[in-house]
Amino acid sequence: MQWTPEIDRLLAKWCDHAKCYEWMHAEAFSEFERKARTFMVGINCLTAVSGVSNVIAGGYSFGGFQVAWLFGGISIFVSTLNILQDKLGYAARSILHQRLAADWATIRTEIEEVITIPYGGRKDCKTFLKFIKTDINTAQKATMIPETIRDRCLEKFKAIEGFDIPDICGQMEHTEPYAAAAVTLANPLLVSGRTGSTQEPMVIMDA
């Protein structure tokens, strides 16, 4: 397999996708990290208030109502928040999105390094495509990006002329096959798989 303009266009498309995924995962990291931090600060504050108030209130009661009951309720609420935080997994998801943003940045950089140099100075085409596609497939399967972030990605990049946005953002595109017709017109005699034989282009006659 040799480097061709068609492969360059494919890599440019993958590079655009990598830029979008890098941006989306960076946004997701910021969003989930902010939520995890908010949960943690709230839990720590409530825990501190509950502990200090228990010490201050002691066994006081008002009209038969034990003040300790109120702070016991705060402790139960804090425990519920801890369980909710574990179930939502904001902290773990923020770390995952941060790693994926770095992975997509690496993929983008590798593609940019290849397509900006002449064919003669590039790596082996087949080997590069194999490894870069494996990296892309691994990164795409890792996690789900929130719909709100995908919508923002579409709004951010759709104004850039010729920029290819991933289908996950809601902008579907037609699948383009290999342009065999153009090659046939440019080269009427195509060498077939059998040595010494040629394949003539098919001519469609008008009725």
Phi and psi in degrees as a GROMACS rama.xvg file:
@    title "Ramachandran Plot"
@    xaxis  label "Phi"
@    yaxis  label "Psi"
@TYPE xy
-110.927  159.082  GLN-2
-70.5353  133.421  TRP-3
-138.528  163.78  THR-4
-58.615  -32.3424  PRO-5
-63.4472  -42.0072  GLU-6
-67.3536  -36.614  ILE-7
-61.5252  -41.5217  ASP-8
-66.1046  -38.1885  ARG-9
-62.8886  -44.1982  LEU-10
-66.158  -36.626  LEU-11
-63.3537  -37.7965  ALA-12
-64.4122  -45.4312  LYS-13
-63.4482  -34.931  TRP-14
-66.851  -40.7853  CYS-15
-60.6217  -43.2282  ASP-16
-62.238  -41.257  HIS-17
-62.3909  -38.5686  ALA-18
-63.5006  -40.9646  LYS-19
-65.4069  -46.9539  CYS-20
-64.527  -38.8568  TYR-21
-60.3107  -45.2291  GLU-22
-64.6069  -44.2532  TRP-23
-64.8574  -41.7706  MET-24
-69.7141  -33.3076  HIS-25
-65.4231  -40.578  ALA-26
-66.2094  -41.6064  GLU-27
-63.9956  -40.2175  ALA-28
-58.9036  -47.3496  PHE-29
-62.2375  -40.5478  SER-30
-67.1578  -49.0275  GLU-31
-71.8979  -32.3867  PHE-32
-66.8788  -37.3129  GLU-33
-66.4754  -42.2848  ARG-34
-65.8437  -41.5332  LYS-35
-64.2492  -40.5167  ALA-36
-66.2317  -39.0604  ARG-37
-62.8183  -44.105  THR-38
-60.4169  -45.9764  PHE-39
-65.3938  -43.2781  MET-40
-63.8371  -44.1316  VAL-41
-62.3545  -43.5014  GLY-42
-64.1877  -44.4196  ILE-43
-63.8993  -40.6127  ASN-44
-65.4988  -44.7429  CYS-45
-64.7722  -38.3506  LEU-46
-63.8919  -42.0825  THR-47
-65.7156  -43.845  ALA-48
-62.5775  -43.0307  VAL-49
-63.3712  -43.9378  SER-50
-66.5271  -46.2655  GLY-51
-65.9594  -42.0749  VAL-52
-65.7949  -35.2188  SER-53
-62.0623  -39.695  ASN-54
-67.9749  -43.1297  VAL-55
-71.2562  -45.0617  ILE-56
-70.7849  -36.8031  ALA-57
58.9765  -127.412  GLY-58
-104.049  22.4179  GLY-59
-64.1263  148.909  TYR-60
-143.428  152.751  SER-61
-128.199  111.866  PHE-62
59.5758  34.9606  GLY-63
89.1812  -7.33329  GLY-64
-90.4021  117.745  PHE-65
-76.3347  125.55  GLN-66
-61.4479  -32.2057  VAL-67
-60.8558  -25.5274  ALA-68
-63.6564  -39.7949  TRP-69
-61.0259  -46.2003  LEU-70
-74.9282  -26.185  PHE-71
-65.0605  -37.9874  GLY-72
-63.9258  -36.8585  GLY-73
-63.2404  -40.8088  ILE-74
-62.4263  -40.6606  SER-75
-63.9702  -41.1376  ILE-76
-63.1336  -39.9468  PHE-77
-62.8153  -42.5145  VAL-78
-62.1175  -38.9417  SER-79
-63.5323  -41.4344  THR-80
-63.4761  -38.8688  LEU-81
-62.0797  -42.8453  ASN-82
-64.3948  -43.3945  ILE-83
-62.7067  -40.0377  LEU-84
-62.8043  -40.8823  GLN-85
-64.8675  -39.1203  ASP-86
-69.2857  -41.9245  LYS-87
-71.7751  -31.3885  LEU-88
63.2443  37.1225  GLY-89
-60.2631  -43.9593  TYR-90
-64.1563  -46.1982  ALA-91
-64.9845  -39.5871  ALA-92
-68.726  -35.4326  ARG-93
-64.9408  -40.9655  SER-94
-64.3909  -41.107  ILE-95
-63.5136  -45.7916  LEU-96
-65.6622  -34.077  HIS-97
-63.8107  -42.8075  GLN-98
-65.9909  -41.2912  ARG-99
-67.7033  -34.5338  LEU-100
-61.6331  -40.2638  ALA-101
-67.3447  -38.3289  ALA-102
-63.4577  -44.2557  ASP-103
-68.3726  -32.1523  TRP-104
-64.148  -38.5891  ALA-105
-65.8469  -44.144  THR-106
-60.5992  -45.8731  ILE-107
-59.9148  -44.7141  ARG-108
-63.6682  -42.2692  THR-109
-62.8661  -41.5584  GLU-110
-67.5757  -43.6017  ILE-111
-61.8224  -37.482  GLU-112
-65.2274  -35.011  GLU-113
-77.3065  -48.7079  VAL-114
-76.8743  -6.6917  ILE-115
-98.0419  3.99725  THR-116
-118.685  156.095  ILE-117
-61.0039  158.183  PRO-118
-55.3245  -41.0901  TYR-119
-64.2901  -24.2611  GLY-120
-97.4029  5.0014  GLY-121
-87.8287  167.158  ARG-122
-72.0515  172.286  LYS-123
-59.7175  129.594  ASP-124
-60.7854  -52.3001  CYS-125
-61.6644  -42.4378  LYS-126
-65.855  -43.4065  THR-127
-63.4692  -45.7102  PHE-128
-61.4615  -39.0778  LEU-129
-62.192  -48.672  LYS-130
-74.2074  -38.0244  PHE-131
-70.0057  -34.7801  ILE-132
-69.6967  -35.038  LYS-133
-62.9216  -43.0344  THR-134
-62.6937  -40.9361  ASP-135
-65.5353  -45.5959  ILE-136
-61.5723  -40.613  ASN-137
-64.0481  -43.2092  THR-138
-68.8358  -34.9197  ALA-139
-71.3206  -29.0218  GLN-140
-85.9242  -6.06042  LYS-141
-70.8226  -40.6128  ALA-142
-159.484  170.65  THR-143
-102.358  132.56  MET-144
-92.1772  132.43  ILE-145
-55.8789  145.428  PRO-146
-62.1176  -36.5368  GLU-147
-62.0581  -37.001  THR-148
-72.1312  -36.8245  ILE-149
-64.4474  -38.4115  ARG-150
-65.0947  -41.2956  ASP-151
-65.7225  -34.4645  ARG-152
-64.4417  -43.0145  CYS-153
-61.6628  -44.2177  LEU-154
-65.234  -34.3554  GLU-155
-73.8255  -39.9725  LYS-156
-104.1  -11.2776  PHE-157
-68.6834  -21.1138  LYS-158
-78.4468  -13.0004  ALA-159
-79.4947  118.793  ILE-160
-64.4238  128.824  GLU-161
78.5586  1.51524  GLY-162
-78.4421  130.449  PHE-163
-94.9019  112.564  ASP-164
-95.3821  138.415  ILE-165
-58.7871  148.358  PRO-166
-61.4707  -24.614  ASP-167
-62.3365  -20.7562  ILE-168
-84.0036  -2.74037  CYS-169
101.387  -0.977075  GLY-170
-105.299  93.9953  GLN-171
-78.453  153.687  MET-172
-137.757  160.115  GLU-173
-74.8198  138.925  HIS-174
-78.1343  125.04  THR-175
-97.9434  122.296  GLU-176
-79.0097  172.341  PRO-177
-62.0145  134.353  TYR-178
-79.6186  67.8443  ALA-179
-68.0791  -32.756  ALA-180
-62.5268  -40.9421  ALA-181
-65.9473  -37.6861  ALA-182
-65.9146  -39.7601  VAL-183
-63.7806  -42.1252  THR-184
-66.3402  -35.3853  LEU-185
-77.5981  -30.0092  ALA-186
-130.988  89.0964  ASN-187
-58.3328  -32.7219  PRO-188
-102.92  113.124  LEU-189
-106.748  130.953  LEU-190
-74.3938  129.865  VAL-191
-90.0557  -176.407  SER-192
-68.354  -20.9083  GLY-193
-90.679  130.833  ARG-194
-61.8073  131.228  THR-195
85.7296  -6.55688  GLY-196
-104.245  157.641  SER-197
-126.842  157.385  THR-198
-115.417  121.924  GLN-199
-86.7175  141.862  GLU-200
-65.0649  144.14  PRO-201
-76.166  132.296  MET-202
-108.163  124.803  VAL-203
-96.1658  118.089  ILE-204
-89.066  142.696  MET-205
-71.1861  144.495  ASP-206
